[in-house]
Amino acid sequence: MNAAQKKDDTAPAAPPAFRTAVDALRVARLRPEIEIDPTRPPQRLAPFAYALEAAVVEPGPDSDDAEALADGRLVLLHDPGGHEAWHGTFRLVTLVRAELEPEMAADPLLPDVCWSWLTGALRARGLSYGEPSGTVTRASSHYFGGIGDRPAASQIEIRASWTPREGRGGVPDTAAHLAAWCELLCQLAGLPPAPAGPQGGDGGAVVTLPQRRGPQTH
């Protein structure tokens, strides 16, 4: 059983469309490098919300040495009455981040490439979506004084949201959107793309970041 299938605090009064969308997230089959769990969703962004947190994990010599190469959070929002800014009744919101080697963080094309990974992962699965928005942020840390022996660290962070188009019964294909989001995480982690599935996508054309430093614990 995928960790996302664990029970959560979804209210029993949630409308059928939202319950169906959440159920699809729980049973989605994901890449084995992904560790995913439900987490507490935000309370004020929409009448109904469900959240997942995930990490791309590189196994160590034993189970306690596993290293997170990238991590993130995905939130499904639902407003049955519709939302003017969303142009729909569902919205997906995400934050993903990964540590980079400083020379990679200095690449001027990096923000554009990272944003294209998200939109490209959605298109590769034939997913229709609207109203995309987001930011790609690079941050560098240099250490001095008593911690001056630490190497400089750089991080890439993507914040994004988009409206998944609704299908039968007013329910979007949330499982496919989750798979696309996990592919973004894996690309940030520097993993090779997954083999192209029946819904297409030329995995060989994807460029990944050659980094292997997991996010720092905050």
C-alpha positions in Angstrom: 0.0 0.0 0.0 1.3 3.5 -1.0 1.9 5.7 2.0 -0.6 8.2 0.4 -3.3 5.7 1.0 -3.2 6.2 4.8 -6.2 7.6 6.5 -6.4 11.4 6.9 -8.7 14.0 8.3 -10.8 14.6 5.2 -14.2 15.7 6.6 -17.1 13.3 5.9 -19.2 16.2 4.7 -16.9 16.8 1.8 -18.7 16.7 -1.6 -18.5 13.5 -3.8 -16.2 15.2 -6.4 -13.6 16.1 -3.8 -13.8 12.7 -2.1 -13.2 11.0 -5.5 -10.3 13.3 -6.3 -8.7 12.6 -2.9 -9.2 8.8 -3.3 -7.3 8.9 -6.6 -4.4 10.6 -4.8 -4.3 7.9 -2.2 -4.1 5.0 -4.6 -1.8 6.5 -7.2 1.2 4.3 -8.1 4.4 6.3 -8.0 8.1 5.9 -8.7 9.8 3.8 -6.0 12.2 6.6 -5.2 9.3 8.7 -3.9 8.3 8.6 -0.2 5.0 10.2 0.3 2.6 10.8 3.2 -0.5 12.8 3.9 0.0 16.0 5.9 -2.1 18.6 7.5 -3.6 20.8 4.8 -4.0 24.6 5.0 -7.3 25.6 6.6 -8.2 29.0 4.9 -7.4 28.7 1.2 -10.6 26.8 0.2 -13.6 25.1 1.8 -12.0 21.7 1.3 -8.3 20.8 1.1 -6.0 17.8 1.1 -2.2 17.8 1.3 0.7 15.5 0.6 4.4 15.8 1.4 7.0 13.8 -0.5 10.7 13.4 -0.8 13.0 11.7 -3.4 15.2 9.4 -1.3 18.5 8.0 -2.1 19.1 4.8 0.0 22.2 4.6 2.1 24.1 1.6 3.4 21.2 1.0 5.9 17.7 2.3 6.3 18.8 5.1 8.7 21.2 6.6 6.1 18.7 7.4 3.4 19.3 10.9 2.0 16.5 13.2 0.7 17.6 14.7 -2.7 14.5 16.8 -3.1 11.3 17.4 -1.2 8.0 19.2 -1.5 4.4 19.6 -0.7 1.3 19.3 -2.9 -2.1 20.7 -1.9 -5.4 20.0 -3.6 -8.0 22.7 -3.0 -11.7 22.5 -3.8 -14.4 25.2 -3.8 -17.7 23.7 -5.0 -19.0 27.1 -5.9 -16.1 27.9 -8.1 -13.3 30.4 -7.7 -12.9 33.4 -10.0 -9.1 33.4 -10.0 -9.0 29.6 -10.6 -11.5 29.5 -13.4 -12.6 26.2 -11.9 -13.6 24.4 -8.7 -10.2 22.7 -8.1 -6.7 24.1 -7.7 -3.3 22.4 -7.1 -0.7 24.3 -5.2 2.9 23.2 -4.7 6.3 24.0 -3.1 9.3 21.9 -4.1 13.0 22.4 -3.3 16.4 20.8 -3.7 20.0 21.6 -2.9 22.3 22.4 -5.8 26.0 22.6 -6.4 26.8 26.3 -6.5 28.0 26.2 -10.2 24.6 24.8 -11.2 22.7 27.5 -9.3 24.7 30.1 -11.2 23.3 29.0 -14.6 21.2 31.9 -15.9 18.8 29.5 -17.7 18.0 27.5 -14.6 14.7 29.1 -13.6 13.3 28.7 -17.1 14.4 25.1 -17.3 12.9 24.3 -13.9 9.5 25.9 -14.8 9.5 23.9 -18.0 9.9 20.7 -16.1 6.5 21.3 -14.4 4.6 22.3 -17.6 6.4 19.6 -19.6 5.5 16.8 -17.1 1.8 17.8 -17.3 1.8 17.9 -21.1 3.7 14.5 -21.2 0.6 12.9 -19.6 -1.8 14.7 -21.8 -3.2 16.7 -18.9 -5.2 19.8 -19.6 -4.8 22.7 -17.1 -5.3 26.4 -16.9 -4.3 29.6 -15.0 -0.7 28.4 -14.2 1.4 30.7 -12.0 4.5 30.5 -9.9 8.0 31.5 -9.0 11.4 29.9 -9.3 13.8 31.1 -6.6 17.5 30.5 -6.2 19.2 31.1 -2.9 22.9 30.8 -1.8 24.3 30.6 1.7 27.9 31.4 2.7 29.1 30.7 6.2 31.4 32.8 8.4 32.9 32.9 11.8 32.3 29.8 14.0 30.6 28.0 11.1 33.0 29.2 8.4 34.2 25.7 7.7 30.8 24.8 6.1 30.8 24.7 2.3 28.7 27.2 0.5 25.2 25.9 -0.2 22.6 26.7 -2.9 19.0 25.8 -3.1 16.3 26.0 -5.9 12.7 26.4 -4.9 9.6 26.2 -7.1 6.2 27.6 -5.9 3.4 27.0 -8.4 -0.3 26.5 -8.8 -2.6 25.5 -11.6 -6.2 24.6 -12.3 -6.6 20.9 -13.3 -9.4 20.6 -15.9 -12.3 18.6 -14.7 -13.4 15.4 -16.3 -16.4 13.1 -15.8 -18.4 14.0 -12.8 -16.5 17.3 -12.4 -13.4 15.5 -11.1 -9.9 16.1 -12.4 -7.4 13.3 -13.0 -5.6 14.0 -9.7 -3.6 10.7 -9.9 -2.0 11.8 -13.2 -1.3 15.3 -11.8 0.4 13.7 -8.8 2.5 11.6 -11.1 3.6 14.6 -13.1 4.4 16.5 -9.9 6.5 13.6 -8.6 8.4 13.6 -11.9 9.3 17.2 -11.3 10.6 16.2 -7.9 12.7 13.5 -9.5 14.1 15.9 -12.1 15.1 18.3 -9.4 16.8 15.4 -7.5 18.9 14.7 -10.6 17.3 11.3 -11.3 16.9 10.0 -14.8 13.4 10.3 -16.3 11.0 7.4 -15.9 10.4 5.3 -19.0 7.7 6.8 -21.2 4.3 5.4 -20.4 1.3 4.8 -22.5 0.3 8.5 -22.3 3.5 9.5 -24.0 6.3 11.9 -23.3 9.9 11.6 -24.6 11.8 11.0 -21.4 15.1 11.0 -23.2 14.7 14.7 -24.1 14.6 15.7 -20.4 17.6 17.3 -18.8 18.1 16.7 -15.1 20.3 18.5 -12.6 23.5 16.7 -11.8 23.3 17.3 -8.0 23.2 14.9 -5.2 22.8 17.1 -2.0 19.5 16.7 -0.2 17.5 19.7 1.3 18.6 20.9 4.7 16.3 20.1 7.6 14.6 23.3 8.8 
